[in-house]
C-alpha cells in the first residue's frame, strides 16, 4: 500500500476537521506514503507539506442549503479524482463526515478500493435540526455500512454510531486526535484492510 486518498469538505487552517485531515496527511507523508487530498476551495489559506497533493475546486453554483450544496460538491469530488489522479494507484479511500460520503461510496465501488470513514460528529449529536436531517442521518448510516472501518474521534460520537446508527462495534475504532499516536492506528487499519483485500 502506498497511496491514500483523503476526502474532506474543506482544507483550511484552524478548522477542526481540516486540521485533523492535515495532521493525518502529514503523518502518512512522513511514513513514505503518497497522499492526495480532494476538497472544496473557499479561497482560504492552508499550510501543508508541499509534496502532499491537494486538489481544491470551486463550486460555481450556490446550494440553497448545506445538503444540496454537499451533493453538488460530491459530483465535483468524483470528477476531480477521475480527471486528475492516477486512480489505479489508489489503495484506500478515507472520507470525513457525511458531506463526502456519496463521492467516497461511488469511488470505492468504481475503483474497487476499500473505503473508511471518520465521524467527527453525527446528525443525532448535532440535534437533528434541519429539514434534511433524516437524509443526512441516512447518508451517515450508508457511509458506515459501506466502510470497512469507521473511526470515531470522540466517545460521544462512538456511542452515537453504536446506538443511533446501529454500527457494529467491531467495525468502529475510537481514534481521538487528542490521544497519542492516533495517526499510527489509522495507518495500521489501512494496512490491515488493504492486505485483506489483496488476499481475497
N, C-alpha and C positions, 0 to 999 in steps of 0.2 A: 504494500500500500504506500502511495506517495503523493496523492492529490486529493485534497479535501475542498469541497465546495460549500461555502457558508452563505446562507440567505438571510438577509436582515432588512427590516423595513427602512432603516436608515443607518448611516455611519457618520457620526459626528462626535466631537469631544464633549465630555461632561454630561452625556445622556446614558443612563444605566445600562440599557440593553446594548447600545453601541460600545460602551466601554467593555462589557463582557465579551462581545464578539472580537473587538480589537485585541484584548488580552489573550484570548484563546488563539487567535490568528498568529500573534507574535510568538507565543509559546510553540505552536506547531511549526512555524517557520524556523525557529531556533533548533528544533529537533530534526530539521532536514527535510520536512515535508513541503510540497508545493501547496500553496493556499490561494484560493480565488474567492473573493467576496463580491456578491452582487446585491445592490441596494438602490433605493430611490436617492436621487441627488437633489437636495433642497438648497444647494449652494453654500452650505455651511463648511467650515474648515474642519479637517480631521488630521490627526498626527498618527502615522503608522509607518512601519518599516517599508522602505522604497521597493524592496523585492517581493512584497506581497501584492498580488494582482487585485486591484479594486475596480469594479465596473459599476459606476453610478450613472443613472439615467434620469432625465427629467420626465415629468408627465405633462403632456400637452393639453390635458383636459382636467378640470376640477370635478371631483365627485361631490355629490350633494351631501354625502356623509362618509364616515370612515370606512364603512363596509363597502360601498360602491367604489370608493377610491382604491381600497385594497384590492378589489377584483381587477381593476384596470392595471394596478401595479404588478399583479401576478402575471398578467399577459406579457408585460414588458420584461419581467424577470426571465420568463421562459425564452423570449426572443433574444435577450442579451446572452444567455448561456449558449443557445444553439448557434448563434452567429459569431460569437467572439471567443469561445473557449473550446479547446480540444476535448470534446466530450468523451472520447474513447479513453482518455487518461484519468477521468474522474473515478475515484474509488468509493467515496462516501458523500452523501448529501445531508447537510446539517442545517435545519431550519430553526427559526426562533419565533415563537409565539404564533398565534393564528393568522397573522397578517401575511405570512409567507407559505402557509400550508398548501393552498391549491397548486402553486408552482412546484413545491417540493414533491408532492404526490405525483404530479404529471411527469416531472423529470425522472423520478425514481422508477416509474413504470416504463417510460420510453427508453431510458438508458439501462434499465435492469440493474440498478445500483441500490444498495441499502440506504434507507432514509432514517435519520434520527432527528429528534425534536426537543428543544429546550423550552420549557414553560417558565416564564418569569412571573406569571400570574394566570389565573383562569377568569373567564367571564363571570362565573359564580362569585369569585372573590371580589371582582370589581363591582358587583352589585346588580348585575342583570338589568342595567338601567336604560337601555336603548331599544328602539323598535326592532333592531336586528340582533338582539341578544341571543335569541333562540338559534338563529342561523350561525352566529359566531360560536356558540357552545357546541353546535353540531360539527362545525369545522374542527374545533379542538378535539372532539371525540374521534373524528375521522383521522385527523393527523396522528393522534396517539395510536389508533388501531393500525394504521399503515406503517408506523415506525417500528424498527427492530429494537430500538432503545429510546426511552423517554427520560430526559433529565429534568428534575425539579430543583430550582435554585433556592428554595426555602421550604421549611416544614409545612407551613400553611398550604402552599401550592401542592406539595406532595399529598397532603390529606385531601385536598380538593380533587386531585386526579384519582385518588382511590375511591372516594365516596360520592363525588358528584359526576365524574366521567367514567367510573367503573373500569379504570385501567388496572390490569393485573399487577400485583405488587412485584412480581419477578421481572417485569418489564421496566419498572421505574428505578432510577438511581438518583439519590439525593446528592446533588453536586452544588454546594453553595460557593459562590465566588469569595466568600469570607473565610472559607476553610483552606487549610494548607494543601498545596499540591492538587488543587481541583482540576487543573488542566490536564495533568497526567492521568487522572482517572478517566477523563473523556477520551484521551488518546488510547488508553487501554481498551475501552469499549469499541472504538473504531477498529482496532487491530483484531479483536475477538470476532467481530461480525464480518469483517472482510475475509478473514481466514475461513469462517464457517461458510460463507457464500462460495468461496473458491473450491471447497471440498465437496459441495453438493454435486 
